[in-house]
Amino acid sequence: MYMAFYPLYAVIDIVGDWLDNIPCIGDFLEDFIENLAGAMLCVGSCACGTFFALLTIAISWVFVRPTIGIPLLIAALLLGGGILYWKSTMPPSKRKRKAMGGGSDEELMDMGESD
């Protein structure tokens, strides 16, 4: 999962290299942005990897030993629901903003709340 999400980190690394050219605070901004992106990459890949691993293990254990498999399946589904909830709380991407007709962040938030 980490390698699947790594291209996102590469883009942020390029942006960090641009920020490094700002006098006085560029070094700090580059390190901060890249470390934050690295931490988010680790958390996201760990959560997704754990979800898929738990789901696979739980499905196989439901048939072998249901007393272990059913709680594992419930835990996997709760983790998957948490990931979907986290994704739904994120602001829309720039592509979605263009598809929705542009506008400011406040207008987009109002549009998201009315749906």
VENFEN-V696496 format. One record per residue. N is the residue number from 0. RES is the residue in three letters. PSI is psi in degrees with one decimal (999 if undefined). NEAR is the number of other ideal C-beta (glycine too) atoms within 12 Angstrom. D_FIRST is the distance of its C-alpha to the first C-alpha in Angstrom with 1 decimal. Layout:
# VENFEN-V696496
N_RES_PSI_NEAR_D_FIRST, N_RES_PSI_NEAR_D_FIRST
This chain:
# VENFEN-V696496
0_MET_-36.5_20_0.0, 1_TYR_-43.2_19_3.8, 2_MET_-28.8_12_5.4, 3_ALA_-34.1_14_5.0, 4_PHE_-6.4_23_6.4, 5_TYR_-32.5_18_8.6, 6_PRO_-30.2_14_11.4, 7_LEU_-40.6_22_12.1, 8_TYR_-35.6_26_12.8, 9_ALA_-39.1_17_14.9, 10_VAL_-43.2_17_17.0, 11_ILE_-32.6_27_17.6, 12_ASP_-38.8_22_18.6, 13_ILE_-42.6_17_21.2, 14_VAL_-39.4_22_22.5, 15_GLY_-36.6_26_22.9, 16_ASP_-36.1_19_24.9, 17_TRP_-41.3_16_27.2, 18_LEU_-25.2_22_27.6, 19_ASP_-19.9_21_28.7, 20_ASN_-7.4_14_31.9, 21_ILE_126.9_16_33.2, 22_PRO_147.4_10_36.0, 23_CYS_-53.5_10_36.0, 24_ILE_-0.6_14_32.7, 25_GLY_-42.2_18_30.4, 26_ASP_-44.0_17_29.1, 27_PHE_-45.9_16_28.4, 28_LEU_-41.9_22_26.7, 29_GLU_-48.7_23_24.4, 30_ASP_-42.2_19_23.4, 31_PHE_-49.1_19_23.0, 32_ILE_-45.0_27_20.9, 33_GLU_-38.4_27_18.6, 34_ASN_-38.8_18_18.3, 35_LEU_-42.9_18_17.8, 36_ALA_-39.9_26_15.0, 37_GLY_-40.5_23_13.3, 38_ALA_-43.3_16_13.9, 39_MET_-35.6_21_12.6, 40_LEU_-43.7_28_9.3, 41_CYS_-44.7_20_9.2, 42_VAL_-46.1_20_10.6, 43_GLY_-44.3_26_8.5, 44_SER_-35.6_24_5.1, 45_CYS_-42.7_20_7.5, 46_ALA_-45.0_28_9.4, 47_CYS_-43.3_26_7.2, 48_GLY_-41.5_23_6.1, 49_THR_-40.4_25_9.8, 50_PHE_-51.0_28_11.0, 51_PHE_-37.5_20_10.0, 52_ALA_-46.6_21_11.2, 53_LEU_-39.6_28_14.3, 54_LEU_-44.1_25_15.1, 55_THR_-45.4_17_15.2, 56_ILE_-43.3_22_17.2, 57_ALA_-41.1_29_19.4, 58_ILE_-41.0_19_20.3, 59_SER_-35.9_18_21.4, 60_TRP_-21.5_21_23.3, 61_VAL_-36.6_20_25.1, 62_PHE_-31.9_13_27.1, 63_VAL_-52.2_14_27.7, 64_ARG_92.9_14_28.4, 65_PRO_-28.2_16_28.3, 66_THR_-23.4_11_29.2, 67_ILE_-38.4_18_25.9, 68_GLY_-39.2_22_23.8, 69_ILE_-46.8_18_25.1, 70_PRO_-35.6_18_24.2, 71_LEU_-40.1_27_20.7, 72_LEU_-40.9_25_20.4, 73_ILE_-42.9_18_22.0, 74_ALA_-41.0_22_19.6, 75_ALA_-42.5_30_16.5, 76_LEU_-35.9_19_18.3, 77_LEU_-41.4_20_19.3, 78_LEU_-42.4_25_15.7, 79_GLY_-39.6_23_14.8, 80_GLY_-38.0_16_18.1, 81_GLY_-39.7_20_17.4, 82_ILE_-43.0_27_14.2, 83_LEU_-38.0_16_16.4, 84_TYR_-43.0_13_19.2, 85_TRP_-41.3_17_17.4, 86_LYS_-37.7_16_16.4, 87_SER_-21.3_13_20.1, 88_THR_-9.3_12_21.5, 89_MET_148.1_15_19.9, 90_PRO_156.6_17_22.5, 91_PRO_149.8_23_22.5, 92_SER_171.5_13_21.2, 93_LYS_-32.9_13_23.8, 94_ARG_-43.1_9_23.6, 95_LYS_-33.9_16_24.4, 96_ARG_-42.5_19_27.1, 97_LYS_-38.4_12_28.7, 98_ALA_-30.9_13_28.6, 99_MET_-2.2_22_30.2, 100_GLY_19.0_12_32.9, 101_GLY_-148.1_15_32.0, 102_GLY_169.6_18_33.7, 103_SER_172.2_13_33.1, 104_ASP_-36.1_15_30.5, 105_GLU_-41.7_11_33.2, 106_GLU_-39.2_16_34.1, 107_LEU_-36.0_23_30.5, 108_MET_-38.5_18_30.2, 109_ASP_-38.7_13_33.5, 110_MET_-39.0_20_32.4, 111_GLY_-33.8_19_29.2, 112_GLU_-28.9_9_31.4, 113_SER_-18.3_9_33.9, 114_ASP_999_10_31.5
